[in-house]
Amino acid sequence: MSDPKVSKHMPLMKTVWNINAVRQFVKAKEAHWKINGLGHCAILHRGEYVGWGGFQKEGNDWDFGLVLNADSFGLGLKITRIALDMAKKDERIPYVTFLLPPSRINLGAFKRMGAEEHGQVTYEGDAFLKFRLDTS
């Protein structure tokens, strides 16, 4: 999370990433699991940690978030497809949203998956591009 290649795409990352920030972050993510039965988790590839992500309830939307180590950026589409296959099997998730920072300029993969752009939204004071993909 402190890698500049990663954090430049995380506008909500406004604090110094230290052990206290990690504890608060993990506590907040674990709360989503307790409240909604889904949340973010560690992602492994060939037994190695490559990042974190998952589905998190944002209002009425199930938002999919993914943060990879810079060396693992190329795995994003593969991981996203696996997650979307899981969402399609989960009756709670009729559609998935993606909130992307405006710094993300390569959006072709989202459009090729069938995600539709739903404009710009403000989340915790920062602008994001919102995409939606039906899973039914």
N, C-alpha and C positions, 0 to 999 in steps of 0.2 A: 504494500500500500504506500510505502514511502518512495518507491521507485518513480522518478519523474516521468518515465515513459508510461507508467500506469496512471499516476495521479493527475496527469494533465487532462485525462478524460473523466475525471471525477470531481465535478464542480462542488459537490457537497462535502468534499474533504477539506475542511477549513481549520482543522486542529492539527497540532503536531502529533505525529503517529508515534506514541510511546506506550508503555505497558498499561498505563491508566486508560488511555484511549482504546486500546485493544480490549480491555476488560469491559468497558462501557459498550463497545460495539458488539461484542459477543453476547452480552446480557440482552441488548436490544434485539438482536437476531433470534436468540433463543425464545424470547417472548412471543414472536410471531408463530413459532412452532406450537407453543402452549395455547395460544388464542385460536389459531386457524388450522392447525394440523399440518401445515406446510411452511416451508421457509427456506432459508439459504443453508448450504452445507459446503464442506470441503469437496473439491473435485480432484480426483486422482486419475492419472493416465499412466498405464504400465507401472503402477505402484508408486508413482511419484506425485507429490502435490503440485498441481498446476494453477490453482486458483480456487475461487469460491463462487457460488451462484445458486439460483433456484427461483422458486415462485414465492412471491410475497403479496399479500392482500393490500391493495391501495384503494381505499374506498370500496367501490363495487367491482373493481378490476383485479384480476390476478396478473401482476406484473412479473415479467421474467427479467432477472438481472444476472449479469455474468461479469466477473472481474478475473482476468487471467494474468499470470506472471508475464512479463514482456517476452520472455523466451517461448511462451506458449500461445501467443496471439493467433497463430495459424490454426489452432484447435477450436476456435470459437464456433464456427459453423457446424462442425461435427458434434460438439457438445450441445449446441442449441437444438439440433435435429433430434438428438436423443431425448432431451428434455421435452420437446414438443410431442414426441411420440408418447411420452408418459402423460402429458396433459390431455391428449386425445382419449386416453383410457380412463381419465378421472372425471366423473360426472359433475364435479363441482366447478370445472373449468370450461365454460362454453366458448371462451375466447381468451387470448393472452394479449397483454399489452407490453410494449417495449418503450421505455423512456430513455432516449439517447441524448447525450450532450451535443450541442451544436458543433463541438470540435470534431465529431465523427462525420467525416465527409464522404466516406465510402458506404453508401446505403443500398447498393445494388442487391446484396444478398437478401436483405429484408424484403425488398420488392419481388425478387425471384421466388421467395418462399410464399408469396401471396399476401404479405402484410400490407395493409393500407395505411397511408399517412393520415393522421387525424390532427394535424396542426401542431401548434406549439402550446405547451402548458408550463405553468410555473409551479415548482415544487420546492418548498423550503426556501423560497426567494430566488431560485435559479431557474433559468429557462431550459426546457428539454423539448426535443422533437418526440411526438407521440405516434407510435404505430400500433395497429391492432391486427391480430390474426385470429380468425375463427378456427376453433378446434373441433367443432361438431361435424 
